[in-house]
């Protein structure tokens, strides 16, 4: 079984189509160009340190928002204007993981960073990017621990409207 949710697995397959390293880098830059910082209704500067990704050279911040669909929506801020890798990772995490069940989010492997960027990353950059993945996982685990996903599931079963969260 693939450890990645479907949209993330599809993006990884797309990146694997790159003919060479330069083409892959251009693909990642193109993804980073879609980055949009956290909306004001979620957070404004100065951002609270509790949302700062540990060890991230680009000062990436992560927030999660509960969705009515039992999933989570991710928002990011990257304070370093040259933080292309962090912006790329933020776009990938948001576009491929937002809306997924918290249980599948908690299982996303940290090696995702190397699947996306390759093994040639500096230790500092890889630690920061893995920290972003870890922040997403932690948010999902907190959500699961809160029991909110279970309560929403019970409500959707009672209304006869929803499918189960795995």
N, CA, C and O atoms as a DFTB+ gen file, in Angstrom:
664 C
 N C O
     1  1       0.845      -1.190       0.000
     2  2       0.000       0.000       0.000
     3  2       0.885       1.246       0.000
     4  3       1.880       1.310       0.721
     5  1       0.519       2.218      -0.801
     6  2       1.272       3.457      -0.921
     7  2       1.114       4.269       0.370
     8  3      -0.009       4.473       0.832
     9  1       2.229       4.737       0.961
    10  2       2.119       5.503       2.208
    11  2       1.632       6.936       1.989
    12  3       1.469       7.694       2.945
    13  1       1.403       7.302       0.727
    14  2       1.019       8.675       0.420
    15  2      -0.439       8.753      -0.008
    16  3      -0.913       7.903      -0.761
    17  1      -1.156       9.776       0.473
    18  2      -2.509      10.002      -0.027
    19  2      -2.481      10.200      -1.549
    20  3      -1.453      10.575      -2.114
    21  1      -3.600       9.948      -2.194
    22  2      -3.667       9.895      -3.657
    23  2      -3.115      11.140      -4.357
    24  3      -2.314      11.015      -5.284
    25  1      -3.524      12.325      -3.936
    26  2      -3.052      13.538      -4.629
    27  2      -1.548      13.712      -4.484
    28  3      -0.883      14.152      -5.422
    29  1      -1.006      13.372      -3.322
    30  2       0.434      13.466      -3.111
    31  2       1.158      12.423      -3.955
    32  3       2.187      12.730      -4.558
    33  1       0.646      11.207      -4.009
    34  2       1.250      10.160      -4.834
    35  2       1.272      10.582      -6.309
    36  3       2.250      10.339      -7.015
    37  1       0.194      11.210      -6.761
    38  2       0.143      11.676      -8.159
    39  2       1.190      12.755      -8.410
    40  3       1.832      12.756      -9.460
    41  1       1.370      13.668      -7.466
    42  2       2.377      14.714      -7.641
    43  2       3.780      14.096      -7.679
    44  3       4.613      14.507      -8.487
    45  1       4.041      13.130      -6.828
    46  2       5.347      12.472      -6.822
    47  2       5.605      11.766      -8.154
    48  3       6.724      11.797      -8.666
    49  1       4.577      11.133      -8.713
    50  2       4.717      10.500     -10.029
    51  2       5.034      11.549     -11.092
    52  3       5.880      11.324     -11.957
    53  1       4.357      12.689     -11.028
    54  2       4.622      13.785     -11.958
    55  2       6.075      14.251     -11.857
    56  3       6.740      14.429     -12.877
    57  1       6.567      14.447     -10.638
    58  2       7.953      14.886     -10.452
    59  2       8.944      13.842     -10.966
    60  3      10.015      14.184     -11.467
    61  1       8.575      12.566     -10.836
    62  2       9.451      11.492     -11.312
    63  2       9.580      11.477     -12.831
    64  3      10.481      10.832     -13.368
    65  1       8.692      12.179     -13.528
    66  2       8.762      12.245     -14.989
    67  2       9.875      13.181     -15.476
    68  3      10.217      13.179     -16.659
    69  1      10.427      13.964     -14.578
    70  2      11.492      14.898     -14.966
    71  2      12.624      14.130     -15.638
    72  3      13.071      13.092     -15.150
    73  1      13.077      14.666     -16.768
    74  2      14.132      14.008     -17.527
    75  2      15.486      14.064     -16.848
    76  3      16.284      13.133     -16.964
    77  1      15.749      15.155     -16.138
    78  2      17.030      15.306     -15.452
    79  2      16.852      16.225     -14.249
    80  3      15.760      16.728     -13.987
    81  1      17.925      16.428     -13.540
    82  2      17.890      17.235     -12.309
    83  2      17.445      18.671     -12.590
    84  3      16.652      19.229     -11.832
    85  1      17.945      19.271     -13.668
    86  2      17.570      20.652     -13.990
    87  2      16.074      20.779     -14.276
    88  3      15.440      21.752     -13.868
    89  1      15.519      19.802     -14.972
    90  2      14.087      19.837     -15.258
    91  2      13.275      19.712     -13.966
    92  3      12.263      20.390     -13.787
    93  1      13.731      18.841     -13.077
    94  2      13.034      18.680     -11.787
    95  2      13.110      19.965     -10.974
    96  3      12.116      20.377     -10.377
    97  1      14.264      20.595     -10.945
    98  2      14.410      21.866     -10.220
    99  2      13.448      22.901     -10.777
   100  3      12.817      23.632     -10.014
   101  1      13.326      22.975     -12.100
   102  2      12.401      23.932     -12.707
   103  2      10.955      23.606     -12.324
   104  3      10.156      24.511     -12.085
   105  1      10.623      22.323     -12.268
   106  2       9.274      21.919     -11.856
   107  2       9.002      22.393     -10.425
   108  3       7.915      22.889     -10.129
   109  1       9.992      22.241      -9.542
   110  2       9.829      22.644      -8.147
   111  2       9.727      24.166      -8.021
   112  3       8.955      24.668      -7.204
   113  1      10.493      24.893      -8.815
   114  2      10.398      26.359      -8.821
   115  2       9.011      26.786      -9.280
   116  3       8.418      27.704      -8.713
   117  1       8.495      26.119     -10.306
   118  2       7.152      26.436     -10.794
   119  2       6.104      26.197      -9.709
   120  3       5.171      26.986      -9.561
   121  1       6.257      25.116      -8.956
   122  2       5.332      24.842      -7.852
   123  2       5.442      25.952      -6.808
   124  3       4.429      26.456      -6.325
   125  1       6.669      26.328      -6.463
   126  2       6.882      27.382      -5.449
   127  2       6.240      28.698      -5.862
   128  3       5.825      29.478      -5.005
   129  1       6.155      28.953      -7.167
   130  2       5.575      30.226      -7.633
   131  2       4.091      30.338      -7.297
   132  3       3.530      31.431      -7.363
   133  1       3.446      29.232      -6.939
   134  2       2.027      29.256      -6.556
   135  2       1.827      29.575      -5.076
   136  3       0.691      29.644      -4.606
   137  1       2.926      29.770      -4.337
   138  2       2.834      30.014      -2.900
   139  2       2.053      31.289      -2.599
   140  3       2.279      32.336      -3.207
   141  1       1.137      31.175      -1.652
   142  2       0.397      32.315      -1.113
   143  2       0.496      32.211       0.397
   144  3       0.217      31.159       0.972
   145  1       0.891      33.297       1.037
   146  2       1.075      33.289       2.479
   147  2      -0.250      33.162       3.209
   148  3      -1.317      33.421       2.652
   149  1      -0.160      32.762       4.452
   150  2      -1.318      32.562       5.312
   151  2      -2.261      33.766       5.235
   152  3      -1.810      34.908       5.325
   153  1      -3.568      33.521       5.070
   154  2      -4.505      34.650       5.008
   155  2      -4.654      35.313       6.382
   156  3      -4.478      34.674       7.419
   157  1      -4.976      36.581       6.361
   158  2      -5.103      37.353       7.603
   159  2      -6.139      36.780       8.569
   160  3      -6.003      36.949       9.781
   161  1      -7.170      36.108       8.059
   162  2      -8.179      35.573       8.979
   163  2      -7.643      34.389       9.788
   164  3      -8.267      33.979      10.767
   165  1      -6.496      33.839       9.388
   166  2      -5.855      32.753      10.139
   167  2      -4.789      33.318      11.075
   168  3      -4.750      32.967      12.254
   169  1      -3.919      34.197      10.551
   170  2      -2.830      34.752      11.371
   171  2      -2.279      36.022      10.735
   172  3      -2.287      36.182       9.515
   173  1      -1.801      36.919      11.592
   174  2      -1.141      38.140      11.129
   175  2       0.201      38.283      11.854
   176  3       0.416      37.711      12.923
   177  1       1.079      39.050      11.251
   178  2       2.396      39.307      11.850
   179  2       2.230      40.192      13.081
   180  3       1.334      41.035      13.119
   181  1       3.051      40.017      14.049
   182  2       4.101      39.007      14.183
   183  2       3.466      37.662      14.503
   184  3       2.600      37.556      15.372
   185  1       3.916      36.630      13.780
   186  2       3.364      35.296      13.956
   187  2       3.826      34.694      15.285
   188  3       4.962      34.910      15.707
   189  1       2.952      33.949      15.931
   190  2       3.338      33.319      17.204
   191  2       4.394      32.232      16.980
   192  3       4.296      31.444      16.040
   193  1       5.381      32.202      17.835
   194  2       6.485      31.235      17.725
   195  2       5.988      29.792      17.828
   196  3       6.677      28.871      17.389
   197  1       4.817      29.589      18.395
   198  2       4.282      28.232      18.515
   199  2       3.984      27.611      17.148
   200  3       3.817      26.395      17.048
   201  1       3.918      28.417      16.113
   202  2       3.651      27.916      14.762
   203  2       4.914      27.881      13.890
   204  3       4.857      27.499      12.721
   205  1       6.038      28.278      14.462
   206  2       7.311      28.299      13.729
   207  2       7.868      26.884      13.616
   208  3       7.929      26.148      14.601
   209  1       8.271      26.517      12.412
   210  2       8.875      25.209      12.174
   211  2      10.274      25.175      12.773
   212  3      11.113      26.001      12.415
   213  1      10.542      24.237      13.676
   214  2      11.882      24.140      14.262
   215  2      12.924      23.850      13.181
   216  3      12.676      23.082      12.251
   217  1      14.079      24.469      13.317
   218  2      15.246      24.228      12.448
   219  2      15.056      24.674      11.011
   220  3      15.868      24.317      10.158
   221  1      14.022      25.438      10.708
   222  2      13.799      25.871       9.330
   223  2      14.531      27.185       9.072
   224  3      14.245      28.204       9.701
   225  1      15.475      27.146       8.144
   226  2      16.276      28.322       7.801
   227  2      15.431      29.432       7.175
   228  3      15.814      30.601       7.215
   229  1      14.295      29.073       6.603
   230  2      13.442      30.050       5.923
   231  2      12.346      30.614       6.813
   232  3      11.488      31.362       6.343
   233  1      12.365      30.265       8.086
   234  2      11.351      30.710       9.037
   235  2       9.938      30.418       8.531
   236  3       9.132      31.327       8.328
   237  1       9.662      29.138       8.333
   238  2       8.337      28.709       7.893
   239  2       7.432      28.516       9.099
   240  3       7.838      27.957      10.118
   241  1       6.212      28.984       8.966
   242  2       5.180      28.833       9.984
   243  2       4.067      27.970       9.408
   244  3       3.799      28.013       8.207
   245  1       3.417      27.182      10.269
   246  2       2.375      26.262       9.827
   247  2       1.146      26.405      10.720
   248  3       1.256      26.451      11.945
   249  1      -0.021      26.474      10.093
   250  2      -1.310      26.467      10.788
   251  2      -2.195      25.425      10.143
   252  3      -2.057      25.125       8.957
   253  1      -3.108      24.873      10.929
   254  2      -4.127      24.005      10.348
   255  2      -5.497      24.512      10.781
   256  3      -5.692      25.002      11.894
   257  1      -6.408      24.374       9.876
   258  2      -7.781      24.827      10.081
   259  2      -8.692      23.612       9.911
   260  3      -8.553      22.859       8.948
   261  1      -9.608      23.426      10.830
   262  2     -10.563      22.321      10.720
   263  2     -11.554      22.609       9.608
   264  3     -12.065      23.724       9.496
   265  1     -11.823      21.616       8.797
   266  2     -12.813      21.726       7.726
   267  2     -14.087      20.981       8.123
   268  3     -14.023      20.008       8.875
   269  1     -15.226      21.420       7.634
   270  2     -16.472      20.714       7.950
   271  2     -16.465      19.267       7.451
   272  3     -17.235      18.439       7.937
   273  1     -15.609      18.965       6.497
   274  2     -15.556      17.634       5.888
   275  2     -14.719      16.636       6.681
   276  3     -14.382      15.577       6.151
   277  1     -14.374      16.933       7.919
   278  2     -13.568      16.088       8.794
   279  2     -12.086      16.126       8.441
   280  3     -11.303      15.348       8.986
   281  1     -11.698      17.004       7.554
   282  2     -10.294      17.126       7.191
   283  2      -9.694      18.392       7.765
   284  3     -10.329      19.107       8.540
   285  1      -8.476      18.651       7.376
   286  2      -7.756      19.842       7.818
   287  2      -7.257      20.607       6.598
   288  3      -6.909      20.011       5.579
   289  1      -7.226      21.907       6.710
   290  2      -6.678      22.792       5.670
   291  2      -5.408      23.386       6.243
   292  3      -5.398      23.859       7.380
   293  1      -4.334      23.367       5.462
   294  2      -3.052      23.872       5.926
   295  2      -2.750      25.232       5.335
   296  3      -3.031      25.508       4.169
   297  1      -2.168      26.076       6.179
   298  2      -1.752      27.423       5.792
   299  2      -0.296      27.599       6.223
   300  3       0.134      27.059       7.242
   301  1       0.443      28.353       5.436
   302  2       1.875      28.527       5.683
   303  2       2.280      29.981       5.491
   304  3       1.661      30.724       4.729
   305  1       3.321      30.362       6.193
   306  2       4.020      31.622       5.951
   307  2       5.501      31.265       5.852
   308  3       6.003      30.445       6.622
   309  1       6.181      31.876       4.915
   310  2       7.627      31.685       4.764
   311  2       8.232      33.081       4.787
   312  3       8.057      33.858       3.848
   313  1       8.936      33.389       5.850
   314  2       9.426      34.746       6.062
   315  2      10.664      35.093       5.227
   316  3      10.920      36.270       4.972
   317  1      11.424      34.103       4.805
   318  2      12.602      34.367       3.977
   319  2      12.161      34.456       2.518
   320  3      11.672      33.469       1.967
   321  1      12.323      35.628       1.874
   322  2      11.896      35.761       0.479
   323  2      12.635      34.809      -0.469
   324  3      12.129      34.491      -1.545
   325  1      13.828      34.356      -0.074
   326  2      14.578      33.401      -0.885
   327  2      14.262      31.955      -0.507
   328  3      14.940      31.044      -0.982
   329  1      13.284      31.725       0.307
   330  2      12.945      30.381       0.780
   331  2      12.151      29.592      -0.249
   332  3      11.028      29.170       0.025
   333  1      12.723      29.389      -1.425
   334  2      12.023      28.712      -2.525
   335  2      11.643      27.280      -2.145
   336  3      10.523      26.846      -2.413
   337  1      12.563      26.547      -1.526
   338  2      12.261      25.158      -1.152
   339  2      11.134      25.108      -0.126
   340  3      10.242      24.267      -0.226
   341  1      11.169      25.995       0.849
   342  2      10.111      26.029       1.865
   343  2       8.773      26.413       1.232
   344  3       7.736      25.854       1.589
   345  1       8.791      27.355       0.305
   346  2       7.550      27.743      -0.384
   347  2       7.022      26.579      -1.216
   348  3       5.818      26.326      -1.241
   349  1       7.912      25.880      -1.887
   350  2       7.518      24.716      -2.670
   351  2       6.898      23.661      -1.766
   352  3       5.838      23.119      -2.078
   353  1       7.547      23.370      -0.659
   354  2       7.023      22.368       0.275
   355  2       5.661      22.799       0.808
   356  3       4.760      21.971       0.941
   357  1       5.502      24.081       1.113
   358  2       4.218      24.585       1.608
   359  2       3.116      24.358       0.580
   360  3       2.026      23.902       0.926
   361  1       3.395      24.675      -0.680
   362  2       2.398      24.482      -1.740
   363  2       2.051      22.999      -1.860
   364  3       0.877      22.637      -1.942
   365  1       3.065      22.151      -1.871
   366  2       2.823      20.715      -2.008
   367  2       2.001      20.191      -0.831
   368  3       1.036      19.453      -1.033
   369  1       2.369      20.560       0.382
   370  2       1.628      20.080       1.551
   371  2       0.187      20.570       1.534
   372  3      -0.733      19.812       1.842
   373  1      -0.013      21.828       1.177
   374  2      -1.366      22.369       1.133
   375  2      -2.180      21.722       0.013
   376  3      -3.274      21.213       0.254
   377  1      -1.650      21.742      -1.205
   378  2      -2.431      21.281      -2.357
   379  2      -2.690      19.777      -2.361
   380  3      -3.687      19.325      -2.924
   381  1      -1.812      19.001      -1.743
   382  2      -1.993      17.549      -1.802
   383  2      -2.516      16.939      -0.502
   384  3      -3.033      15.822      -0.514
   385  1      -2.389      17.651       0.611
   386  2      -2.813      17.072       1.888
   387  2      -4.018      17.761       2.521
   388  3      -4.734      17.134       3.302
   389  1      -4.260      19.026       2.208
   390  2      -5.445      19.686       2.769
   391  2      -6.691      18.924       2.341
   392  3      -6.865      18.590       1.169
   393  1      -7.552      18.658       3.314
   394  2      -8.787      17.936       3.045
   395  2      -8.683      16.442       3.275
   396  3      -9.706      15.760       3.336
   397  1      -7.480      15.919       3.404
   398  2      -7.304      14.489       3.683
   399  2      -7.707      14.198       5.130
   400  3      -7.745      15.099       5.968
   401  1      -8.001      12.955       5.403
   402  2      -8.345      12.579       6.773
   403  2      -7.121      12.743       7.664
   404  3      -5.985      12.564       7.226
   405  1      -7.372      13.081       8.903
   406  2      -6.272      13.271       9.848
   407  2      -5.472      11.984      10.027
   408  3      -4.257      12.033      10.218
   409  1      -6.136      10.845       9.968
   410  2      -5.404       9.580      10.142
   411  2      -4.423       9.338       9.007
   412  3      -3.334       8.817       9.244
   413  1      -4.778       9.702       7.779
   414  2      -3.818       9.528       6.681
   415  2      -2.704      10.569       6.757
   416  3      -1.565      10.278       6.393
   417  1      -3.012      11.765       7.220
   418  2      -1.989      12.807       7.363
   419  2      -0.939      12.412       8.396
   420  3       0.250      12.674       8.215
   421  1      -1.379      11.791       9.463
   422  2      -0.462      11.402      10.536
   423  2       0.521      10.324      10.075
   424  3       1.549      10.109      10.717
   425  1       0.211       9.648       8.969
   426  2       1.047       8.548       8.477
   427  2       2.005       8.948       7.366
   428  3       2.795       8.117       6.920
   429  1       1.961      10.185       6.906
   430  2       2.844      10.603       5.806
   431  2       4.297      10.507       6.279
   432  3       4.664      11.128       7.276
   433  1       5.115       9.742       5.578
   434  2       6.496       9.554       6.028
   435  2       7.355      10.812       5.847
   436  3       7.188      11.560       4.884
   437  1       8.264      11.024       6.781
   438  2       9.167      12.166       6.715
   439  2      10.097      12.103       5.521
   440  3      10.596      13.137       5.078
   441  1      10.343      10.913       4.989
   442  2      11.217      10.789       3.827
   443  2      10.623      11.446       2.577
   444  3      11.269      11.508       1.531
   445  1       9.395      11.931       2.698
   446  2       8.766      12.670       1.615
   447  2       9.683      13.774       1.094
   448  3       9.732      14.023      -0.111
   449  1      10.398      14.424       1.981
   450  2      11.307      15.509       1.601
   451  2      12.307      15.027       0.555
   452  3      12.567      15.724      -0.426
   453  1      12.866      13.842       0.760
   454  2      13.856      13.316      -0.185
   455  2      13.213      12.851      -1.482
   456  3      13.839      12.922      -2.540
   457  1      11.971      12.374      -1.418
   458  2      11.254      12.002      -2.644
   459  2      11.031      13.228      -3.525
   460  3      11.051      13.133      -4.752
   461  1      10.819      14.379      -2.888
   462  2      10.552      15.598      -3.646
   463  2      11.848      16.260      -4.104
   464  3      12.000      16.580      -5.283
   465  1      12.777      16.465      -3.182
   466  2      13.959      17.296      -3.449
   467  2      15.229      16.503      -3.737
   468  3      16.230      17.086      -4.154
   469  1      15.211      15.198      -3.527
   470  2      16.407      14.401      -3.742
   471  2      17.270      14.348      -2.493
   472  3      16.964      14.976      -1.480
   473  1      18.332      13.606      -2.582
   474  2      19.204      13.370      -1.418
   475  2      20.330      14.388      -1.306
   476  3      21.130      14.304      -0.375
   477  1      20.418      15.338      -2.215
   478  2      21.525      16.298      -2.227
   479  2      21.279      17.539      -1.374
   480  3      22.047      18.497      -1.456
   481  1      20.235      17.544      -0.567
   482  2      19.928      18.710       0.269
   483  2      20.961      18.872       1.385
   484  3      21.514      17.893       1.885
   485  1      21.205      20.115       1.759
   486  2      22.054      20.348       2.933
   487  2      21.313      19.847       4.166
   488  3      20.089      19.722       4.154
   489  1      22.051      19.566       5.219
   490  2      21.426      19.077       6.447
   491  2      20.435      20.109       6.982
   492  3      19.339      19.743       7.408
   493  1      20.802      21.394       6.969
   494  2      19.920      22.432       7.478
   495  2      18.617      22.520       6.703
   496  3      17.540      22.622       7.291
   497  1      18.718      22.479       5.379
   498  2      17.519      22.577       4.551
   499  2      16.639      21.340       4.744
   500  3      15.422      21.465       4.879
   501  1      17.239      20.153       4.759
   502  2      16.428      18.940       4.918
   503  2      15.754      18.917       6.288
   504  3      14.609      18.480       6.403
   505  1      16.444      19.378       7.321
   506  2      15.835      19.404       8.659
   507  2      14.641      20.354       8.689
   508  3      13.607      20.029       9.273
   509  1      14.771      21.518       8.067
   510  2      13.668      22.466       8.038
   511  2      12.471      21.942       7.266
   512  3      11.333      22.079       7.717
   513  1      12.714      21.340       6.104
   514  2      11.620      20.803       5.295
   515  2      10.956      19.615       5.983
   516  3       9.732      19.482       5.946
   517  1      11.753      18.753       6.609
   518  2      11.173      17.642       7.374
   519  2      10.388      18.188       8.569
   520  3       9.393      17.597       8.988
   521  1      10.842      19.319       9.113
   522  2      10.107      19.961      10.197
   523  2       8.730      20.418       9.760
   524  3       7.775      20.345      10.534
   525  1       8.617      20.892       8.515
   526  2       7.306      21.297       7.998
   527  2       6.380      20.084       7.909
   528  3       5.211      20.166       8.285
   529  1       6.895      18.971       7.417
   530  2       6.102      17.738       7.345
   531  2       5.699      17.312       8.755
   532  3       4.555      16.922       8.989
   533  1       6.629      17.389       9.677
   534  2       6.359      17.013      11.062
   535  2       5.280      17.895      11.688
   536  3       4.450      17.413      12.459
   537  1       5.293      19.182      11.357
   538  2       4.264      20.099      11.886
   539  2       2.878      19.693      11.375
   540  3       1.902      19.742      12.123
   541  1       2.792      19.293      10.105
   542  2       1.522      18.830       9.534
   543  2       1.079      17.549      10.246
   544  3      -0.087      17.410      10.617
   545  1       2.012      16.620      10.434
   546  2       1.684      15.379      11.142
   547  2       1.212      15.669      12.564
   548  3       0.228      15.089      13.023
   549  1       1.904      16.559      13.254
   550  2       1.544      16.897      14.640
   551  2       0.150      17.498      14.716
   552  3      -0.617      17.188      15.627
   553  1      -0.171      18.342      13.776
   554  2      -1.505      18.938      13.748
   555  2      -2.560      17.844      13.577
   556  3      -3.588      17.855      14.255
   557  1      -2.302      16.910      12.676
   558  2      -3.243      15.810      12.446
   559  2      -3.372      14.944      13.701
   560  3      -4.477      14.534      14.059
   561  1      -2.267      14.666      14.360
   562  2      -2.305      13.842      15.571
   563  2      -3.060      14.539      16.697
   564  3      -3.803      13.895      17.438
   565  1      -2.875      15.855      16.828
   566  2      -3.632      16.614      17.844
   567  2      -5.125      16.563      17.541
   568  3      -5.947      16.407      18.443
   569  1      -5.461      16.694      16.274
   570  2      -6.862      16.650      15.859
   571  2      -7.467      15.280      16.171
   572  3      -8.588      15.191      16.671
   573  1      -6.726      14.221      15.875
   574  2      -7.207      12.876      16.189
   575  2      -7.365      12.694      17.698
   576  3      -8.358      12.133      18.159
   577  1      -6.389      13.166      18.458
   578  2      -6.421      13.015      19.912
   579  2      -7.575      13.798      20.539
   580  3      -8.081      13.419      21.595
   581  1      -7.986      14.873      19.898
   582  2      -9.076      15.690      20.446
   583  2     -10.423      14.991      20.346
   584  3     -11.370      15.364      21.038
   585  1     -10.515      13.979      19.490
   586  2     -11.774      13.271      19.308
   587  2     -12.747      13.983      18.398
   588  3     -13.848      13.483      18.168
   589  1     -12.375      15.134      17.875
   590  2     -13.293      15.896      17.016
   591  2     -13.649      15.125      15.752
   592  3     -14.798      15.158      15.311
   593  1     -12.686      14.438      15.171
   594  2     -12.963      13.666      13.953
   595  2     -13.999      12.586      14.252
   596  3     -14.889      12.343      13.438
   597  1     -13.891      11.933      15.416
   598  2     -14.846      10.891      15.792
   599  2     -16.243      11.481      15.996
   600  3     -17.234      10.903      15.547
   601  1     -16.322      12.637      16.676
   602  2     -17.623      13.263      16.914
   603  2     -18.263      13.688      15.602
   604  3     -19.473      13.544      15.429
   605  1     -17.471      14.204      14.683
   606  2     -18.022      14.603      13.380
   607  2     -18.496      13.377      12.620
   608  3     -19.527      13.418      11.948
   609  1     -17.747      12.285      12.722
   610  2     -18.132      11.049      12.059
   611  2     -19.462      10.556      12.604
   612  3     -20.339      10.173      11.830
   613  1     -19.630      10.558      13.923
   614  2     -20.890      10.126      14.525
   615  2     -22.032      10.995      14.034
   616  3     -23.105      10.478      13.725
   617  1     -21.828      12.308      13.953
   618  2     -22.859      13.214      13.470
   619  2     -23.231      12.940      12.028
   620  3     -24.405      13.016      11.667
   621  1     -22.251      12.624      11.197
   622  2     -22.552      12.364       9.786
   623  2     -23.265      11.025       9.634
   624  3     -24.103      10.880       8.743
   625  1     -22.955      10.037      10.484
   626  2     -23.661       8.750      10.427
   627  2     -25.113       8.936      10.840
   628  3     -26.019       8.373      10.226
   629  1     -25.329       9.737      11.895
   630  2     -26.689       9.972      12.358
   631  2     -27.513      10.676      11.283
   632  3     -28.701      10.398      11.119
   633  1     -26.881      11.581      10.561
   634  2     -27.587      12.290       9.499
   635  2     -27.650      11.454       8.232
   636  3     -28.370      11.799       7.295
   637  1     -26.895      10.347       8.195
   638  2     -26.900       9.490       7.017
   639  2     -26.203      10.093       5.832
   640  3     -26.517       9.756       4.691
   641  1     -25.240      10.999       6.083
   642  2     -24.691      11.757       4.972
   643  2     -23.241      11.502       4.648
   644  3     -22.771      11.941       3.599
   645  1     -22.518      10.819       5.494
   646  2     -21.073      10.824       5.257
   647  2     -20.456       9.463       5.189
   648  3     -21.053       8.455       5.569
   649  1     -19.255       9.460       4.699
   650  2     -18.478       8.235       4.710
   651  2     -17.534       8.279       5.902
   652  3     -17.244       9.347       6.441
   653  1     -17.073       7.138       6.294
   654  2     -16.217       7.049       7.480
   655  2     -14.829       7.605       7.211
   656  3     -14.293       7.497       6.109
   657  1     -14.275       8.194       8.235
   658  2     -12.876       8.614       8.179
   659  2     -12.067       7.379       8.517
   660  3     -12.310       6.749       9.546
   661  1     -11.096       7.011       7.659
   662  2     -10.308       5.805       7.935
   663  2      -9.501       5.922       9.203
   664  3      -8.787       4.988       9.569
